[in-house]
Amino acid sequence: MEKGIVRFCDLREREVINACDCKRLGCVTDVILNMCDGRVEAIILPGPGRICGFLGYDAEYIIPFECIRKFGPDIILVEICEEKCLKKCK
């Protein structure tokens, strides 16, 4: 595969870490694509679980692509304010 190209299944294996507080946010579960120009708009991760994740999730992190600082071999480093990126699930 060409340098700089990543498959979605590879993204799902990388842990997302917030550079602001070094907190582990989880792994990518989905992406938002702009179908007009083919760009990735955001990555989506499950939010904090209700009771340690046992009862599912009622929120998710929607992290805009411009907040991604670095793609590493094992992690994705983002710089976000968690409250702004945490959205309630419908």
C-alpha positions as CSV (number, residue, x, y, z in Angstrom):
1,M,0.0,0.0,0.0
2,E,1.2,3.5,-0.8
3,K,2.7,5.7,1.9
4,G,0.1,8.0,3.5
5,I,-2.8,5.7,2.6
6,V,-4.6,3.9,5.4
7,R,-7.5,1.4,5.2
8,F,-10.5,1.8,7.5
9,C,-9.9,-1.6,9.1
10,D,-6.4,-0.4,10.1
11,L,-7.9,2.8,11.7
12,R,-10.2,0.7,13.8
13,E,-7.2,-1.0,15.5
14,R,-5.6,2.3,16.6
15,E,-6.3,3.8,19.9
16,V,-7.2,7.5,20.0
17,I,-5.5,9.7,22.6
18,N,-6.2,13.3,23.5
19,A,-3.0,15.3,23.5
20,C,-4.5,17.9,25.9
21,D,-4.7,15.6,28.9
22,C,-3.2,12.3,27.6
23,K,-6.5,10.5,28.1
24,R,-7.3,7.4,26.1
25,L,-10.6,7.9,24.3
26,G,-11.0,4.5,22.6
27,C,-10.8,3.2,19.1
28,V,-12.4,4.5,15.9
29,T,-15.7,2.9,15.1
30,D,-16.8,5.0,12.1
31,V,-15.9,7.9,9.9
32,I,-17.9,10.7,8.3
33,L,-17.1,11.2,4.6
34,N,-17.8,14.2,2.5
35,M,-19.2,12.5,-0.6
36,C,-18.8,15.6,-2.8
37,D,-15.0,15.8,-2.6
38,G,-14.1,12.5,-1.0
39,R,-12.6,13.9,2.2
40,V,-12.8,12.5,5.7
41,E,-14.7,15.0,7.7
42,A,-14.5,13.3,11.2
43,I,-13.8,10.1,13.1
44,I,-16.3,8.7,15.5
45,L,-15.5,6.8,18.8
46,P,-17.8,5.5,21.5
47,G,-18.2,7.8,24.4
48,P,-17.8,6.9,28.0
49,G,-19.9,3.9,29.0
50,R,-22.8,4.1,31.4
51,I,-21.4,1.6,34.0
52,C,-17.9,0.8,32.7
53,G,-19.4,0.1,29.3
54,F,-21.5,-2.8,30.5
55,L,-24.8,-1.1,29.7
56,G,-23.7,0.3,26.4
57,Y,-23.0,3.9,25.4
58,D,-25.3,6.9,25.3
59,A,-22.8,9.3,23.7
60,E,-20.1,9.3,21.1
61,Y,-17.1,11.4,20.3
62,I,-17.3,13.1,16.9
63,I,-13.8,14.4,16.3
64,P,-13.3,16.7,13.3
65,F,-10.4,15.7,11.0
66,E,-8.7,19.1,11.6
67,C,-8.3,18.1,15.3
68,I,-6.2,15.1,14.4
69,R,-2.5,15.9,15.1
70,K,-0.7,12.7,14.2
71,F,-1.3,9.2,12.8
72,G,1.1,6.8,14.4
73,P,1.5,3.0,13.8
74,D,-0.5,2.2,17.0
75,I,-2.3,5.4,18.0
76,I,-4.1,8.5,16.6
77,L,-3.2,11.7,18.5
78,V,-5.9,14.3,18.7
79,E,-6.3,17.7,20.3
80,I,-9.8,18.3,21.5
81,C,-12.0,19.7,24.2
82,E,-14.0,16.6,25.1
83,E,-17.1,18.5,26.0
84,K,-17.3,20.0,22.5
85,C,-16.8,16.7,20.7
86,L,-19.0,14.5,22.9
87,K,-22.5,14.2,21.4
88,K,-25.5,12.3,22.7
89,C,-26.6,9.3,20.6
90,K,-30.1,9.4,19.2
